[in-house]
Amino acid sequence: MKKQYDFSKAERGKFYRPRAKLNLPVYLDDEVLRFVEGIARKRKTDLSSVVNRLLRTDMELAETVK
């Protein structure tokens, strides 16, 4: 690593995109992953769809308990 860098020609915000969507990775425990994979296999769908459906169901349940 250099002791000093020249930022005199740098451009602030050059790569900034205000409407850019960032998808963060979600890491599941092994047991949970196997469970969700089994459901996805039975329904012939992808993991994201199954996880989203499960989470939406939990959200609805949490709203009714409020």
CHARMM internal coordinates of N, CA and C (Angstrom, degrees):
IC EDIT
DIST 1 N 1 CA 1.4353
DIST 1 CA 1 C 1.5236
ANGL 1 N 1 CA 1 C 109.12
DIST 1 C 2 N 1.3186
ANGL 1 CA 1 C 2 N 115.48
DIHE 1 N 1 CA 1 C 2 N 137.77
DIST 2 N 2 CA 1.4660
ANGL 1 C 2 N 2 CA 119.82
DIHE 1 CA 1 C 2 N 2 CA -179.40
DIST 2 CA 2 C 1.5201
ANGL 2 N 2 CA 2 C 110.67
DIHE 1 C 2 N 2 CA 2 C -73.83
DIST 2 C 3 N 1.3282
ANGL 2 CA 2 C 3 N 115.44
DIHE 2 N 2 CA 2 C 3 N 155.20
DIST 3 N 3 CA 1.4632
ANGL 2 C 3 N 3 CA 119.55
DIHE 2 CA 2 C 3 N 3 CA 176.31
DIST 3 CA 3 C 1.5166
ANGL 3 N 3 CA 3 C 110.83
DIHE 2 C 3 N 3 CA 3 C -74.13
DIST 3 C 4 N 1.3374
ANGL 3 CA 3 C 4 N 117.30
DIHE 3 N 3 CA 3 C 4 N -28.88
DIST 4 N 4 CA 1.4602
ANGL 3 C 4 N 4 CA 120.62
DIHE 3 CA 3 C 4 N 4 CA -177.59
DIST 4 CA 4 C 1.5279
ANGL 4 N 4 CA 4 C 109.20
DIHE 3 C 4 N 4 CA 4 C -145.86
DIST 4 C 5 N 1.3235
ANGL 4 CA 4 C 5 N 117.04
DIHE 4 N 4 CA 4 C 5 N 140.99
DIST 5 N 5 CA 1.4550
ANGL 4 C 5 N 5 CA 123.15
DIHE 4 CA 4 C 5 N 5 CA 177.77
DIST 5 CA 5 C 1.5266
ANGL 5 N 5 CA 5 C 109.38
DIHE 4 C 5 N 5 CA 5 C -118.44
DIST 5 C 6 N 1.3251
ANGL 5 CA 5 C 6 N 117.36
DIHE 5 N 5 CA 5 C 6 N 148.25
DIST 6 N 6 CA 1.4625
ANGL 5 C 6 N 6 CA 122.80
DIHE 5 CA 5 C 6 N 6 CA -179.38
DIST 6 CA 6 C 1.5240
ANGL 6 N 6 CA 6 C 109.74
DIHE 5 C 6 N 6 CA 6 C -97.77
DIST 6 C 7 N 1.3261
ANGL 6 CA 6 C 7 N 116.77
DIHE 6 N 6 CA 6 C 7 N 108.28
DIST 7 N 7 CA 1.4572
ANGL 6 C 7 N 7 CA 122.03
DIHE 6 CA 6 C 7 N 7 CA 178.60
DIST 7 CA 7 C 1.5313
ANGL 7 N 7 CA 7 C 111.58
DIHE 6 C 7 N 7 CA 7 C -105.47
DIST 7 C 8 N 1.3226
ANGL 7 CA 7 C 8 N 117.62
DIHE 7 N 7 CA 7 C 8 N 19.46
DIST 8 N 8 CA 1.4610
ANGL 7 C 8 N 8 CA 120.24
DIHE 7 CA 7 C 8 N 8 CA -176.02
DIST 8 CA 8 C 1.5273
ANGL 8 N 8 CA 8 C 112.39
DIHE 7 C 8 N 8 CA 8 C -65.77
DIST 8 C 9 N 1.3179
ANGL 8 CA 8 C 9 N 118.87
DIHE 8 N 8 CA 8 C 9 N -26.44
DIST 9 N 9 CA 1.4667
ANGL 8 C 9 N 9 CA 121.97
DIHE 8 CA 8 C 9 N 9 CA -179.99
DIST 9 CA 9 C 1.5242
ANGL 9 N 9 CA 9 C 111.86
DIHE 8 C 9 N 9 CA 9 C -105.33
DIST 9 C 10 N 1.3034
ANGL 9 CA 9 C 10 N 116.65
DIHE 9 N 9 CA 9 C 10 N 13.36
DIST 10 N 10 CA 1.4670
ANGL 9 C 10 N 10 CA 120.88
DIHE 9 CA 9 C 10 N 10 CA -179.42
DIST 10 CA 10 C 1.5244
ANGL 10 N 10 CA 10 C 110.25
DIHE 9 C 10 N 10 CA 10 C -72.18
DIST 10 C 11 N 1.3266
ANGL 10 CA 10 C 11 N 114.86
DIHE 10 N 10 CA 10 C 11 N 154.33
DIST 11 N 11 CA 1.4609
ANGL 10 C 11 N 11 CA 120.85
DIHE 10 CA 10 C 11 N 11 CA 178.97
DIST 11 CA 11 C 1.5256
ANGL 11 N 11 CA 11 C 108.54
DIHE 10 C 11 N 11 CA 11 C -122.08
DIST 11 C 12 N 1.3306
ANGL 11 CA 11 C 12 N 116.41
DIHE 11 N 11 CA 11 C 12 N 116.54
DIST 12 N 12 CA 1.4550
ANGL 11 C 12 N 12 CA 121.81
DIHE 11 CA 11 C 12 N 12 CA -177.74
DIST 12 CA 12 C 1.5420
ANGL 12 N 12 CA 12 C 109.83
DIHE 11 C 12 N 12 CA 12 C -67.33
DIST 12 C 13 N 1.3311
ANGL 12 CA 12 C 13 N 116.14
DIHE 12 N 12 CA 12 C 13 N 131.54
DIST 13 N 13 CA 1.4580
ANGL 12 C 13 N 13 CA 121.65
DIHE 12 CA 12 C 13 N 13 CA 175.09
DIST 13 CA 13 C 1.5175
ANGL 13 N 13 CA 13 C 114.94
DIHE 12 C 13 N 13 CA 13 C 74.52
DIST 13 C 14 N 1.2941
ANGL 13 CA 13 C 14 N 118.44
DIHE 13 N 13 CA 13 C 14 N 18.10
DIST 14 N 14 CA 1.4617
ANGL 13 C 14 N 14 CA 122.26
DIHE 13 CA 13 C 14 N 14 CA -176.62
DIST 14 CA 14 C 1.5352
ANGL 14 N 14 CA 14 C 112.31
DIHE 13 C 14 N 14 CA 14 C -56.49
DIST 14 C 15 N 1.2980
ANGL 14 CA 14 C 15 N 116.76
DIHE 14 N 14 CA 14 C 15 N -39.04
DIST 15 N 15 CA 1.4602
ANGL 14 C 15 N 15 CA 120.23
DIHE 14 CA 14 C 15 N 15 CA -176.71
DIST 15 CA 15 C 1.5272
ANGL 15 N 15 CA 15 C 112.84
DIHE 14 C 15 N 15 CA 15 C -105.78
DIST 15 C 16 N 1.3180
ANGL 15 CA 15 C 16 N 117.50
DIHE 15 N 15 CA 15 C 16 N 6.46
DIST 16 N 16 CA 1.4644
ANGL 15 C 16 N 16 CA 121.91
DIHE 15 CA 15 C 16 N 16 CA -179.73
DIST 16 CA 16 C 1.5227
ANGL 16 N 16 CA 16 C 109.91
DIHE 15 C 16 N 16 CA 16 C -70.97
DIST 16 C 17 N 1.3256
ANGL 16 CA 16 C 17 N 116.65
DIHE 16 N 16 CA 16 C 17 N 129.50
DIST 17 N 17 CA 1.4581
ANGL 16 C 17 N 17 CA 122.52
DIHE 16 CA 16 C 17 N 17 CA 177.10
DIST 17 CA 17 C 1.5343
ANGL 17 N 17 CA 17 C 106.86
DIHE 16 C 17 N 17 CA 17 C -128.04
DIST 17 C 18 N 1.3435
ANGL 17 CA 17 C 18 N 117.93
DIHE 17 N 17 CA 17 C 18 N 106.19
DIST 18 N 18 CA 1.4700
ANGL 17 C 18 N 18 CA 120.87
DIHE 17 CA 17 C 18 N 18 CA -173.66
DIST 18 CA 18 C 1.5237
ANGL 18 N 18 CA 18 C 114.00
DIHE 17 C 18 N 18 CA 18 C -62.15
DIST 18 C 19 N 1.3069
ANGL 18 CA 18 C 19 N 117.90
DIHE 18 N 18 CA 18 C 19 N -28.76
DIST 19 N 19 CA 1.4713
ANGL 18 C 19 N 19 CA 119.95
DIHE 18 CA 18 C 19 N 19 CA -177.32
DIST 19 CA 19 C 1.5237
ANGL 19 N 19 CA 19 C 113.25
DIHE 18 C 19 N 19 CA 19 C -103.80
DIST 19 C 20 N 1.3146
ANGL 19 CA 19 C 20 N 115.84
DIHE 19 N 19 CA 19 C 20 N 12.69
DIST 20 N 20 CA 1.4572
ANGL 19 C 20 N 20 CA 119.85
DIHE 19 CA 19 C 20 N 20 CA 179.80
DIST 20 CA 20 C 1.5255
ANGL 20 N 20 CA 20 C 110.15
DIHE 19 C 20 N 20 CA 20 C -66.22
DIST 20 C 21 N 1.3128
ANGL 20 CA 20 C 21 N 116.00
DIHE 20 N 20 CA 20 C 21 N 136.93
DIST 21 N 21 CA 1.4648
ANGL 20 C 21 N 21 CA 121.53
DIHE 20 CA 20 C 21 N 21 CA 179.79
DIST 21 CA 21 C 1.5283
ANGL 21 N 21 CA 21 C 108.23
DIHE 20 C 21 N 21 CA 21 C -97.31
DIST 21 C 22 N 1.2978
ANGL 21 CA 21 C 22 N 115.61
DIHE 21 N 21 CA 21 C 22 N 131.04
DIST 22 N 22 CA 1.4516
ANGL 21 C 22 N 22 CA 121.06
DIHE 21 CA 21 C 22 N 22 CA -179.25
DIST 22 CA 22 C 1.5161
ANGL 22 N 22 CA 22 C 108.94
DIHE 21 C 22 N 22 CA 22 C -112.60
DIST 22 C 23 N 1.3216
ANGL 22 CA 22 C 23 N 116.48
DIHE 22 N 22 CA 22 C 23 N 118.63
DIST 23 N 23 CA 1.4643
ANGL 22 C 23 N 23 CA 121.56
DIHE 22 CA 22 C 23 N 23 CA 177.00
DIST 23 CA 23 C 1.5150
ANGL 23 N 23 CA 23 C 108.71
DIHE 22 C 23 N 23 CA 23 C -99.78
DIST 23 C 24 N 1.3171
ANGL 23 CA 23 C 24 N 115.74
DIHE 23 N 23 CA 23 C 24 N 110.07
DIST 24 N 24 CA 1.4543
ANGL 23 C 24 N 24 CA 120.74
DIHE 23 CA 23 C 24 N 24 CA -179.40
DIST 24 CA 24 C 1.5222
ANGL 24 N 24 CA 24 C 110.30
DIHE 23 C 24 N 24 CA 24 C -83.43
DIST 24 C 25 N 1.3168
ANGL 24 CA 24 C 25 N 117.70
DIHE 24 N 24 CA 24 C 25 N 140.93
DIST 25 N 25 CA 1.4610
ANGL 24 C 25 N 25 CA 119.60
DIHE 24 CA 24 C 25 N 25 CA 177.51
DIST 25 CA 25 C 1.5291
ANGL 25 N 25 CA 25 C 110.74
DIHE 24 C 25 N 25 CA 25 C -70.69
DIST 25 C 26 N 1.3118
ANGL 25 CA 25 C 26 N 115.38
DIHE 25 N 25 CA 25 C 26 N 145.57
DIST 26 N 26 CA 1.4597
ANGL 25 C 26 N 26 CA 121.47
DIHE 25 CA 25 C 26 N 26 CA 176.76
DIST 26 CA 26 C 1.5241
ANGL 26 N 26 CA 26 C 106.74
DIHE 25 C 26 N 26 CA 26 C -118.28
DIST 26 C 27 N 1.3115
ANGL 26 CA 26 C 27 N 116.71
DIHE 26 N 26 CA 26 C 27 N 128.05
DIST 27 N 27 CA 1.4573
ANGL 26 C 27 N 27 CA 121.39
DIHE 26 CA 26 C 27 N 27 CA -177.91
DIST 27 CA 27 C 1.5284
ANGL 27 N 27 CA 27 C 108.91
DIHE 26 C 27 N 27 CA 27 C -105.33
DIST 27 C 28 N 1.3210
ANGL 27 CA 27 C 28 N 115.86
DIHE 27 N 27 CA 27 C 28 N 121.62
DIST 28 N 28 CA 1.4629
ANGL 27 C 28 N 28 CA 122.05
DIHE 27 CA 27 C 28 N 28 CA -179.25
DIST 28 CA 28 C 1.5191
ANGL 28 N 28 CA 28 C 110.11
DIHE 27 C 28 N 28 CA 28 C -98.75
DIST 28 C 29 N 1.3166
ANGL 28 CA 28 C 29 N 115.36
DIHE 28 N 28 CA 28 C 29 N 148.50
DIST 29 N 29 CA 1.4607
ANGL 28 C 29 N 29 CA 120.03
DIHE 28 CA 28 C 29 N 29 CA 172.66
DIST 29 CA 29 C 1.5267
ANGL 29 N 29 CA 29 C 108.35
DIHE 28 C 29 N 29 CA 29 C -63.83
DIST 29 C 30 N 1.3251
ANGL 29 CA 29 C 30 N 116.29
DIHE 29 N 29 CA 29 C 30 N 155.73
DIST 30 N 30 CA 1.4718
ANGL 29 C 30 N 30 CA 120.86
DIHE 29 CA 29 C 30 N 30 CA -177.57
DIST 30 CA 30 C 1.5275
ANGL 30 N 30 CA 30 C 112.01
DIHE 29 C 30 N 30 CA 30 C -56.11
DIST 30 C 31 N 1.3154
ANGL 30 CA 30 C 31 N 116.39
DIHE 30 N 30 CA 30 C 31 N -44.49
DIST 31 N 31 CA 1.4682
ANGL 30 C 31 N 31 CA 121.03
DIHE 30 CA 30 C 31 N 31 CA -178.28
DIST 31 CA 31 C 1.5318
ANGL 31 N 31 CA 31 C 110.76
DIHE 30 C 31 N 31 CA 31 C -63.36
DIST 31 C 32 N 1.3144
ANGL 31 CA 31 C 32 N 116.50
DIHE 31 N 31 CA 31 C 32 N -43.52
DIST 32 N 32 CA 1.4619
ANGL 31 C 32 N 32 CA 121.32
DIHE 31 CA 31 C 32 N 32 CA -179.74
DIST 32 CA 32 C 1.5258
ANGL 32 N 32 CA 32 C 109.73
DIHE 31 C 32 N 32 CA 32 C -67.18
DIST 32 C 33 N 1.3175
ANGL 32 CA 32 C 33 N 117.34
DIHE 32 N 32 CA 32 C 33 N -41.26
DIST 33 N 33 CA 1.4612
ANGL 32 C 33 N 33 CA 121.39
DIHE 32 CA 32 C 33 N 33 CA 179.04
DIST 33 CA 33 C 1.5257
ANGL 33 N 33 CA 33 C 111.33
DIHE 32 C 33 N 33 CA 33 C -61.10
DIST 33 C 34 N 1.3264
ANGL 33 CA 33 C 34 N 117.13
DIHE 33 N 33 CA 33 C 34 N -44.94
DIST 34 N 34 CA 1.4741
ANGL 33 C 34 N 34 CA 120.22
DIHE 33 CA 33 C 34 N 34 CA 178.05
DIST 34 CA 34 C 1.5224
ANGL 34 N 34 CA 34 C 110.90
DIHE 33 C 34 N 34 CA 34 C -61.45
DIST 34 C 35 N 1.3198
ANGL 34 CA 34 C 35 N 116.69
DIHE 34 N 34 CA 34 C 35 N -42.15
DIST 35 N 35 CA 1.4663
ANGL 34 C 35 N 35 CA 121.71
DIHE 34 CA 34 C 35 N 35 CA 178.86
DIST 35 CA 35 C 1.5300
ANGL 35 N 35 CA 35 C 111.06
DIHE 34 C 35 N 35 CA 35 C -59.94
DIST 35 C 36 N 1.3243
ANGL 35 CA 35 C 36 N 116.17
DIHE 35 N 35 CA 35 C 36 N -49.08
DIST 36 N 36 CA 1.4678
ANGL 35 C 36 N 36 CA 121.22
DIHE 35 CA 35 C 36 N 36 CA -178.28
DIST 36 CA 36 C 1.5272
ANGL 36 N 36 CA 36 C 110.68
DIHE 35 C 36 N 36 CA 36 C -67.97
DIST 36 C 37 N 1.3115
ANGL 36 CA 36 C 37 N 117.20
DIHE 36 N 36 CA 36 C 37 N -38.95
DIST 37 N 37 CA 1.4692
ANGL 36 C 37 N 37 CA 120.20
DIHE 36 CA 36 C 37 N 37 CA 177.14
DIST 37 CA 37 C 1.5225
ANGL 37 N 37 CA 37 C 111.28
DIHE 36 C 37 N 37 CA 37 C -61.14
DIST 37 C 38 N 1.3330
ANGL 37 CA 37 C 38 N 116.66
DIHE 37 N 37 CA 37 C 38 N -39.22
DIST 38 N 38 CA 1.4628
ANGL 37 C 38 N 38 CA 120.26
DIHE 37 CA 37 C 38 N 38 CA 178.03
DIST 38 CA 38 C 1.5190
ANGL 38 N 38 CA 38 C 111.73
DIHE 37 C 38 N 38 CA 38 C -62.64
DIST 38 C 39 N 1.3165
ANGL 38 CA 38 C 39 N 117.02
DIHE 38 N 38 CA 38 C 39 N -43.31
DIST 39 N 39 CA 1.4639
ANGL 38 C 39 N 39 CA 120.71
DIHE 38 CA 38 C 39 N 39 CA 178.02
DIST 39 CA 39 C 1.5303
ANGL 39 N 39 CA 39 C 109.89
DIHE 38 C 39 N 39 CA 39 C -64.08
DIST 39 C 40 N 1.3295
ANGL 39 CA 39 C 40 N 116.68
DIHE 39 N 39 CA 39 C 40 N -43.67
DIST 40 N 40 CA 1.4689
ANGL 39 C 40 N 40 CA 120.89
DIHE 39 CA 39 C 40 N 40 CA -179.19
DIST 40 CA 40 C 1.5240
ANGL 40 N 40 CA 40 C 110.83
DIHE 39 C 40 N 40 CA 40 C -62.33
DIST 40 C 41 N 1.3167
ANGL 40 CA 40 C 41 N 116.74
DIHE 40 N 40 CA 40 C 41 N -40.49
DIST 41 N 41 CA 1.4593
ANGL 40 C 41 N 41 CA 120.56
DIHE 40 CA 40 C 41 N 41 CA 178.72
DIST 41 CA 41 C 1.5256
ANGL 41 N 41 CA 41 C 111.08
DIHE 40 C 41 N 41 CA 41 C -63.05
DIST 41 C 42 N 1.3425
ANGL 41 CA 41 C 42 N 116.68
DIHE 41 N 41 CA 41 C 42 N -45.94
DIST 42 N 42 CA 1.4659
ANGL 41 C 42 N 42 CA 121.08
DIHE 41 CA 41 C 42 N 42 CA -179.40
DIST 42 CA 42 C 1.5200
ANGL 42 N 42 CA 42 C 111.78
DIHE 41 C 42 N 42 CA 42 C -62.93
DIST 42 C 43 N 1.3376
ANGL 42 CA 42 C 43 N 116.70
DIHE 42 N 42 CA 42 C 43 N -38.44
DIST 43 N 43 CA 1.4746
ANGL 42 C 43 N 43 CA 121.27
DIHE 42 CA 42 C 43 N 43 CA -177.76
DIST 43 CA 43 C 1.5252
ANGL 43 N 43 CA 43 C 112.45
DIHE 42 C 43 N 43 CA 43 C -89.70
DIST 43 C 44 N 1.3417
ANGL 43 CA 43 C 44 N 116.07
DIHE 43 N 43 CA 43 C 44 N -3.80
DIST 44 N 44 CA 1.4618
ANGL 43 C 44 N 44 CA 122.35
DIHE 43 CA 43 C 44 N 44 CA -178.63
DIST 44 CA 44 C 1.5307
ANGL 44 N 44 CA 44 C 111.01
DIHE 43 C 44 N 44 CA 44 C 53.71
DIST 44 C 45 N 1.3253
ANGL 44 CA 44 C 45 N 114.80
DIHE 44 N 44 CA 44 C 45 N 52.75
DIST 45 N 45 CA 1.4559
ANGL 44 C 45 N 45 CA 122.02
DIHE 44 CA 44 C 45 N 45 CA 179.45
DIST 45 CA 45 C 1.5200
ANGL 45 N 45 CA 45 C 109.16
DIHE 44 C 45 N 45 CA 45 C -137.69
DIST 45 C 46 N 1.3161
ANGL 45 CA 45 C 46 N 117.10
DIHE 45 N 45 CA 45 C 46 N -179.87
DIST 46 N 46 CA 1.4616
ANGL 45 C 46 N 46 CA 120.24
DIHE 45 CA 45 C 46 N 46 CA -177.75
DIST 46 CA 46 C 1.5325
ANGL 46 N 46 CA 46 C 111.22
DIHE 45 C 46 N 46 CA 46 C -92.99
DIST 46 C 47 N 1.3301
ANGL 46 CA 46 C 47 N 115.55
DIHE 46 N 46 CA 46 C 47 N 165.73
DIST 47 N 47 CA 1.4663
ANGL 46 C 47 N 47 CA 121.96
DIHE 46 CA 46 C 47 N 47 CA -177.62
DIST 47 CA 47 C 1.5258
ANGL 47 N 47 CA 47 C 111.92
DIHE 46 C 47 N 47 CA 47 C -61.93
DIST 47 C 48 N 1.3157
ANGL 47 CA 47 C 48 N 117.18
DIHE 47 N 47 CA 47 C 48 N -40.57
DIST 48 N 48 CA 1.4623
ANGL 47 C 48 N 48 CA 120.39
DIHE 47 CA 47 C 48 N 48 CA -177.77
DIST 48 CA 48 C 1.5174
ANGL 48 N 48 CA 48 C 111.74
DIHE 47 C 48 N 48 CA 48 C -59.46
DIST 48 C 49 N 1.3124
ANGL 48 CA 48 C 49 N 116.98
DIHE 48 N 48 CA 48 C 49 N -41.69
DIST 49 N 49 CA 1.4690
ANGL 48 C 49 N 49 CA 121.04
DIHE 48 CA 48 C 49 N 49 CA 179.74
DIST 49 CA 49 C 1.5228
ANGL 49 N 49 CA 49 C 110.96
DIHE 48 C 49 N 49 CA 49 C -63.04
DIST 49 C 50 N 1.3123
ANGL 49 CA 49 C 50 N 116.31
DIHE 49 N 49 CA 49 C 50 N -43.06
DIST 50 N 50 CA 1.4670
ANGL 49 C 50 N 50 CA 120.60
DIHE 49 CA 49 C 50 N 50 CA -179.57
DIST 50 CA 50 C 1.5215
ANGL 50 N 50 CA 50 C 110.64
DIHE 49 C 50 N 50 CA 50 C -66.09
DIST 50 C 51 N 1.3275
ANGL 50 CA 50 C 51 N 116.87
DIHE 50 N 50 CA 50 C 51 N -46.59
DIST 51 N 51 CA 1.4654
ANGL 50 C 51 N 51 CA 120.54
DIHE 50 CA 50 C 51 N 51 CA -179.25
DIST 51 CA 51 C 1.5250
ANGL 51 N 51 CA 51 C 110.28
DIHE 50 C 51 N 51 CA 51 C -63.25
DIST 51 C 52 N 1.3309
ANGL 51 CA 51 C 52 N 117.28
DIHE 51 N 51 CA 51 C 52 N -43.16
DIST 52 N 52 CA 1.4619
ANGL 51 C 52 N 52 CA 120.36
DIHE 51 CA 51 C 52 N 52 CA 178.54
DIST 52 CA 52 C 1.5248
ANGL 52 N 52 CA 52 C 111.22
DIHE 51 C 52 N 52 CA 52 C -61.70
DIST 52 C 53 N 1.3205
ANGL 52 CA 52 C 53 N 117.06
DIHE 52 N 52 CA 52 C 53 N -41.56
DIST 53 N 53 CA 1.4634
ANGL 52 C 53 N 53 CA 119.97
DIHE 52 CA 52 C 53 N 53 CA 179.54
DIST 53 CA 53 C 1.5306
ANGL 53 N 53 CA 53 C 111.06
DIHE 52 C 53 N 53 CA 53 C -64.62
DIST 53 C 54 N 1.3227
ANGL 53 CA 53 C 54 N 116.63
DIHE 53 N 53 CA 53 C 54 N -43.22
DIST 54 N 54 CA 1.4716
ANGL 53 C 54 N 54 CA 120.40
DIHE 53 CA 53 C 54 N 54 CA 178.93
DIST 54 CA 54 C 1.5269
ANGL 54 N 54 CA 54 C 111.19
DIHE 53 C 54 N 54 CA 54 C -63.28
DIST 54 C 55 N 1.3195
ANGL 54 CA 54 C 55 N 116.38
DIHE 54 N 54 CA 54 C 55 N -43.21
DIST 55 N 55 CA 1.4646
ANGL 54 C 55 N 55 CA 120.09
DIHE 54 CA 54 C 55 N 55 CA -179.93
DIST 55 CA 55 C 1.5205
ANGL 55 N 55 CA 55 C 111.92
DIHE 54 C 55 N 55 CA 55 C -67.63
DIST 55 C 56 N 1.3256
ANGL 55 CA 55 C 56 N 117.36
DIHE 55 N 55 CA 55 C 56 N -38.53
DIST 56 N 56 CA 1.4663
ANGL 55 C 56 N 56 CA 119.99
DIHE 55 CA 55 C 56 N 56 CA 177.53
DIST 56 CA 56 C 1.5273
ANGL 56 N 56 CA 56 C 110.65
DIHE 55 C 56 N 56 CA 56 C -63.40
DIST 56 C 57 N 1.3229
ANGL 56 CA 56 C 57 N 116.11
DIHE 56 N 56 CA 56 C 57 N -40.19
DIST 57 N 57 CA 1.4657
ANGL 56 C 57 N 57 CA 120.42
DIHE 56 CA 56 C 57 N 57 CA 177.53
DIST 57 CA 57 C 1.5225
ANGL 57 N 57 CA 57 C 109.80
DIHE 56 C 57 N 57 CA 57 C -61.65
DIST 57 C 58 N 1.3302
ANGL 57 CA 57 C 58 N 116.37
DIHE 57 N 57 CA 57 C 58 N -43.79
DIST 58 N 58 CA 1.4734
ANGL 57 C 58 N 58 CA 120.15
DIHE 57 CA 57 C 58 N 58 CA 177.77
DIST 58 CA 58 C 1.5258
ANGL 58 N 58 CA 58 C 111.29
DIHE 57 C 58 N 58 CA 58 C -63.88
DIST 58 C 59 N 1.3256
ANGL 58 CA 58 C 59 N 117.36
DIHE 58 N 58 CA 58 C 59 N -38.34
DIST 59 N 59 CA 1.4620
ANGL 58 C 59 N 59 CA 120.62
DIHE 58 CA 58 C 59 N 59 CA 178.04
DIST 59 CA 59 C 1.5281
ANGL 59 N 59 CA 59 C 111.13
DIHE 58 C 59 N 59 CA 59 C -62.84
DIST 59 C 60 N 1.3360
ANGL 59 CA 59 C 60 N 116.12
DIHE 59 N 59 CA 59 C 60 N -43.73
DIST 60 N 60 CA 1.4670
ANGL 59 C 60 N 60 CA 120.07
DIHE 59 CA 59 C 60 N 60 CA 178.61
DIST 60 CA 60 C 1.5275
ANGL 60 N 60 CA 60 C 110.82
DIHE 59 C 60 N 60 CA 60 C -63.01
DIST 60 C 61 N 1.3213
ANGL 60 CA 60 C 61 N 116.39
DIHE 60 N 60 CA 60 C 61 N -42.26
DIST 61 N 61 CA 1.4499
ANGL 60 C 61 N 61 CA 121.47
DIHE 60 CA 60 C 61 N 61 CA 178.15
DIST 61 CA 61 C 1.5367
ANGL 61 N 61 CA 61 C 111.15
DIHE 60 C 61 N 61 CA 61 C -62.10
DIST 61 C 62 N 1.3214
ANGL 61 CA 61 C 62 N 115.99
DIHE 61 N 61 CA 61 C 62 N -43.30
DIST 62 N 62 CA 1.4640
ANGL 61 C 62 N 62 CA 120.67
DIHE 61 CA 61 C 62 N 62 CA 179.09
DIST 62 CA 62 C 1.5249
ANGL 62 N 62 CA 62 C 110.76
DIHE 61 C 62 N 62 CA 62 C -63.98
DIST 62 C 63 N 1.3151
ANGL 62 CA 62 C 63 N 117.44
DIHE 62 N 62 CA 62 C 63 N -36.76
DIST 63 N 63 CA 1.4727
ANGL 62 C 63 N 63 CA 120.67
DIHE 62 CA 62 C 63 N 63 CA 178.96
DIST 63 CA 63 C 1.5241
ANGL 63 N 63 CA 63 C 111.40
DIHE 62 C 63 N 63 CA 63 C -67.41
DIST 63 C 64 N 1.3276
ANGL 63 CA 63 C 64 N 118.17
DIHE 63 N 63 CA 63 C 64 N -36.88
DIST 64 N 64 CA 1.4628
ANGL 63 C 64 N 64 CA 120.25
DIHE 63 CA 63 C 64 N 64 CA 179.90
DIST 64 CA 64 C 1.5191
ANGL 64 N 64 CA 64 C 111.67
DIHE 63 C 64 N 64 CA 64 C -71.82
DIST 64 C 65 N 1.3304
ANGL 64 CA 64 C 65 N 117.29
DIHE 64 N 64 CA 64 C 65 N -27.94
DIST 65 N 65 CA 1.4640
ANGL 64 C 65 N 65 CA 121.56
DIHE 64 CA 64 C 65 N 65 CA -179.73
DIST 65 CA 65 C 1.5310
ANGL 65 N 65 CA 65 C 111.34
DIHE 64 C 65 N 65 CA 65 C -76.65
DIST 65 C 66 N 1.3398
ANGL 65 CA 65 C 66 N 116.82
DIHE 65 N 65 CA 65 C 66 N -25.89
DIST 66 N 66 CA 1.4745
ANGL 65 C 66 N 66 CA 120.64
DIHE 65 CA 65 C 66 N 66 CA -177.44
DIST 66 CA 66 C 1.4774
ANGL 66 N 66 CA 66 C 112.58
DIHE 65 C 66 N 66 CA 66 C -52.87
END
COOR INIT
IC SEED 1 N 1 CA 1 C
IC BUILD
